[in-house]
Amino acid sequence: MAAFEYIALDSAGRQRKGVLEADSARQARQQLREQKLSPLEVQPARSKSQPGSPRLGFSRGLSARDLALLTRQLATLVQAALPIEEALRAAAAQSTTGKVKSMLLAVRGRVLEGHSLAASLKEFPSAFPDLYRATVAAGEHSGHLGLVLEQLADYTEQRYQSRQKIQLALMYPVILMIASLSIVGFLLGYVVPDVVKVFVNTGQALPGLTQGLIAASDFVKGWGWLVVLLAIAGVLGLKQLLKTPALRLRWDEFLLRLPLIGRLSRAAHTARFASTLAILSRSGVPLVDGLGIAAAVIGNMAIRGRVEQAAQKVREGSSLTRALEATDDFPPMLLHMLASGERSGELDNMLGRAARTQENDLSAQIALMVGLFEPFMLVFMGAVVLVIVLAILLPILSLNQLVG
């Protein structure tokens, strides 16, 4: 039984959309007619990434929160000894989103056709990435799918919470920076011109600081809009250029060389690699295969290339610690923990501990950056206000001396 997405008209002429299960499109139309609906379009629920997929297909991926919730539901149902096809049907019934329900019913249809769950999830690569599918495949192969899904749900929730924590930590500095720049632009564009106009009309020679402030004010008022447009165009143009692999590699190398941003970027990517490799290893995915999948989740192309080279060395017989040490991207603490895990035969546990250590270190570095950024912006705003006040006071003092 497969899933079909439909568009139909009810007795009042209103358009209805939904998903239903049937053995064929003909049977799906018959079910709609029995519900007193006039079918306009009935298509199999498939991924848009496949050739010939219908317009109603599921093309966008799941958010980390939705994926974690779905995985947790499936883990609970499978651990309750419910067959996977029934677990998928129950999860689809609980879904409040039509596209997610359509996707789950389509996966269930593939399972009923005899495909494995991992192979069925491959129909929706944007919703279930390689890491997810490889972990599910390992769980099916080992016969502990429920336990593996539970671990996968924990991993997905942890990734979501870490991302939320980073976003919340960076939100205040970003708002503070935007507010500071807006205030400075407002002062230079609207307040300063009216104040210095009085001194300009006196015809006296103005101090250099005041002349510079007047020039900056005139520039912001006359060309500020152009600067904003050029900045937006520059950002959009850079995004287009970074789609070229060679330029993206150079850009990522440049980011890693920056004093503070480079260290934070390296910590974020190595933490993600370690946590991904840990969940794959605990789920029974072979280390060689897990290295390739974990390398693919690294966003920095420079680090990803070096980790892929390390994975090749492991395939050729090198130890994981030596291969990763040659990249110069991983901190010594993580490498020592991996070496200890390899010597003791408990690499799975050590990978998990190393991942947690990396996540904690990343959180500490972000907290440090946020803590430094706030006083920096306060000092910057204080310096700007001081310059503006001095530029206005100096002509006043000059007038008082002339009067005296």
URKA-V467166 format. One record per residue. N is the residue number from 0. RES is the residue in three letters. NEAR is the number of other ideal C-beta (glycine too) atoms within 10 Angstrom. Layout:
BEGIN
N/RES/NEAR
N/RES/NEAR
END
This chain:
BEGIN
0/MET/15
1/ALA/20
2/ALA/23
3/PHE/30
4/GLU/26
5/TYR/23
6/ILE/17
7/ALA/20
8/LEU/14
9/ASP/12
10/SER/8
11/ALA/5
12/GLY/7
13/ARG/8
14/GLN/9
15/ARG/15
16/LYS/13
17/GLY/15
18/VAL/22
19/LEU/17
20/GLU/19
21/ALA/20
22/ASP/11
23/SER/13
24/ALA/15
25/ARG/10
26/GLN/16
27/ALA/23
28/ARG/18
29/GLN/13
30/GLN/17
31/LEU/23
32/ARG/12
33/GLU/8
34/GLN/13
35/LYS/9
36/LEU/18
37/SER/13
38/PRO/19
39/LEU/13
40/GLU/13
41/VAL/22
42/GLN/16
43/PRO/19
44/ALA/29
45/ARG/23
46/SER/17
47/LYS/14
48/SER/13
49/GLN/12
50/PRO/4
51/GLY/5
52/SER/17
53/PRO/15
54/ARG/10
55/LEU/22
56/GLY/21
57/PHE/25
58/SER/14
59/ARG/9
60/GLY/14
61/LEU/23
62/SER/11
63/ALA/17
64/ARG/14
65/ASP/16
66/LEU/22
67/ALA/21
68/LEU/20
69/LEU/24
70/THR/25
71/ARG/18
72/GLN/20
73/LEU/25
74/ALA/22
75/THR/17
76/LEU/21
77/VAL/23
78/GLN/15
79/ALA/10
80/ALA/8
81/LEU/16
82/PRO/11
83/ILE/21
84/GLU/17
85/GLU/12
86/ALA/26
87/LEU/28
88/ARG/20
89/ALA/17
90/ALA/23
91/ALA/22
92/ALA/10
93/GLN/14
94/SER/20
95/THR/6
96/THR/10
97/GLY/14
98/LYS/18
99/VAL/21
100/LYS/21
101/SER/25
102/MET/28
103/LEU/28
104/LEU/24
105/ALA/27
106/VAL/27
107/ARG/25
108/GLY/24
109/ARG/21
110/VAL/20
111/LEU/16
112/GLU/10
113/GLY/8
114/HIS/15
115/SER/16
116/LEU/25
117/ALA/19
118/ALA/16
119/SER/24
120/LEU/21
121/LYS/17
122/GLU/22
123/PHE/24
124/PRO/15
125/SER/13
126/ALA/23
127/PHE/24
128/PRO/16
129/ASP/15
130/LEU/22
131/TYR/21
132/ARG/20
133/ALA/22
134/THR/27
135/VAL/24
136/ALA/22
137/ALA/22
138/GLY/25
139/GLU/16
140/HIS/15
141/SER/13
142/GLY/10
143/HIS/17
144/LEU/24
145/GLY/20
146/LEU/16
147/VAL/25
148/LEU/27
149/GLU/19
150/GLN/20
151/LEU/26
152/ALA/20
153/ASP/15
154/TYR/23
155/THR/23
156/GLU/17
157/GLN/17
158/ARG/19
159/TYR/17
160/GLN/14
161/SER/18
162/ARG/12
163/GLN/12
164/LYS/15
165/ILE/15
166/GLN/10
167/LEU/10
168/ALA/15
169/LEU/14
170/MET/11
171/TYR/12
172/PRO/17
173/VAL/11
174/ILE/10
175/LEU/16
176/MET/14
177/ILE/10
178/ALA/12
179/SER/15
180/LEU/14
181/SER/10
182/ILE/14
183/VAL/17
184/GLY/15
185/PHE/12
186/LEU/17
187/LEU/21
188/GLY/18
189/TYR/12
190/VAL/14
191/VAL/22
192/PRO/16
193/ASP/9
194/VAL/15
195/VAL/19
196/LYS/10
197/VAL/12
198/PHE/20
199/VAL/14
200/ASN/8
201/THR/12
202/GLY/7
203/GLN/11
204/ALA/10
205/LEU/19
206/PRO/16
207/GLY/10
208/LEU/16
209/THR/21
210/GLN/14
211/GLY/13
212/LEU/24
213/ILE/19
214/ALA/10
215/ALA/17
216/SER/22
217/ASP/14
218/PHE/14
219/VAL/20
220/LYS/15
221/GLY/10
222/TRP/11
223/GLY/13
224/TRP/11
225/LEU/10
226/VAL/12
227/VAL/11
228/LEU/10
229/LEU/12
230/ALA/10
231/ILE/10
232/ALA/10
233/GLY/10
234/VAL/9
235/LEU/10
236/GLY/11
237/LEU/11
238/LYS/9
239/GLN/9
240/LEU/11
241/LEU/15
242/LYS/8
243/THR/11
244/PRO/9
245/ALA/8
246/LEU/14
247/ARG/15
248/LEU/16
249/ARG/14
250/TRP/17
251/ASP/20
252/GLU/15
253/PHE/12
254/LEU/15
255/LEU/17
256/ARG/9
257/LEU/11
258/PRO/6
259/LEU/12
260/ILE/13
261/GLY/15
262/ARG/13
263/LEU/17
264/SER/18
265/ARG/20
266/ALA/21
267/ALA/20
268/HIS/24
269/THR/25
270/ALA/23
271/ARG/21
272/PHE/25
273/ALA/24
274/SER/23
275/THR/24
276/LEU/29
277/ALA/25
278/ILE/27
279/LEU/26
280/SER/22
281/ARG/20
282/SER/26
283/GLY/18
284/VAL/25
285/PRO/11
286/LEU/17
287/VAL/12
288/ASP/16
289/GLY/26
290/LEU/27
291/GLY/18
292/ILE/20
293/ALA/28
294/ALA/20
295/ALA/15
296/VAL/17
297/ILE/22
298/GLY/11
299/ASN/24
300/MET/18
301/ALA/23
302/ILE/23
303/ARG/20
304/GLY/16
305/ARG/20
306/VAL/26
307/GLU/15
308/GLN/13
309/ALA/22
310/ALA/23
311/GLN/14
312/LYS/17
313/VAL/18
314/ARG/14
315/GLU/8
316/GLY/6
317/SER/15
318/SER/14
319/LEU/22
320/THR/20
321/ARG/15
322/ALA/21
323/LEU/27
324/GLU/17
325/ALA/14
326/THR/17
327/ASP/9
328/ASP/21
329/PHE/25
330/PRO/16
331/PRO/8
332/MET/12
333/LEU/24
334/LEU/16
335/HIS/13
336/MET/23
337/LEU/25
338/ALA/18
339/SER/15
340/GLY/21
341/GLU/15
342/ARG/12
343/SER/10
344/GLY/9
345/GLU/13
346/LEU/22
347/ASP/17
348/ASN/15
349/MET/22
350/LEU/27
351/GLY/21
352/ARG/17
353/ALA/27
354/ALA/24
355/ARG/15
356/THR/16
357/GLN/25
358/GLU/21
359/ASN/11
360/ASP/16
361/LEU/21
362/SER/16
363/ALA/11
364/GLN/15
365/ILE/17
366/ALA/12
367/LEU/12
368/MET/17
369/VAL/15
370/GLY/12
371/LEU/12
372/PHE/17
373/GLU/13
374/PRO/9
375/PHE/13
376/MET/16
377/LEU/12
378/VAL/10
379/PHE/14
380/MET/16
381/GLY/10
382/ALA/10
383/VAL/16
384/VAL/13
385/LEU/10
386/VAL/14
387/ILE/20
388/VAL/10
389/LEU/14
390/ALA/24
391/ILE/18
392/LEU/13
393/LEU/17
394/PRO/21
395/ILE/11
396/LEU/11
397/SER/17
398/LEU/14
399/ASN/9
400/GLN/8
401/LEU/9
402/VAL/6
403/GLY/5
END
